[in-house]
Amino acid sequence: MPRTVLFDLDGVITVGDSFAGFMRERYAGLGRKLLLLPALPWLALVRLFSWRLAVRTLVHVGLLGVSERRYGELAQDFASRLVRRPRQFQRDALLVLRRHQAQGDRVIVVTGSEHTLAQSLLSQLGLVGVELVASRLKPGALGMRLAHHNVGAGKVLALAAYGVSAWQRAYGDSLHDLQMLKAAAEPVLVNGTPKLCKRIEQALGRPVERVAWF
């Protein structure tokens, strides 16, 4: 019978954090850094209590004045350049993902990266038929704003909203994937350190399969 298989994106399929890379480019110019200056005292305060709120602030300033259409163009351009860079993707991950597809499994990428950017990356990689559950932005009066950050337990909630309540195998690389791995019959830790593996196995209460992908 076809199985439902989940893949994280960043650190599993990609080598680094795709949306963080996009945002670093947004702050590459002096003008965007100057826009961030008034928010620095706020960032210094909130990062002590909530890294998610700090990330939200950085995203909002980085996308200040960017319309939904313009953001789509920027995300697609970044994705097209990223796939042409060497050593940005785990070749083993792509092979395993395509193997699952060839076996008839339902493959869903569940990621904290933003949906438009992640979809562009999957398309650029030729991963046809892969479903996607990702973070979402929404247009606001001052530019694009974070609507849903798909991390941690939020991944399981987003999957439920998407209509997926059970999966047989899940590939993750960090504690942010813990809830996704916990619900899988076959949890797989990608490129995890022995310390991380021990923490995840303690949290799961059972062994986890480990793979080293490049």
Buried (B, 14 or more C-beta within 10 A) or exposed (E): EEBBBBBBBBBBBBBEBBBEBBBEBBBEEEEBEEBBEEBEEEBEEBBEEEEBBBBBBBBBBBBBEBEEEEBBEBBBEBBEEBBEEEEBBBEBBBEBBBEBBEEEBBBBBBBBBBBBBBBBBBBBBEBEEBBBBBBBBEBBEEBBBBEBBBBBEBBBEBBEEEEBEEBBBBBBBBBBBBBBBBBBEBBBBBBBEEEBBEBBBEBBEEEBEBBEBE
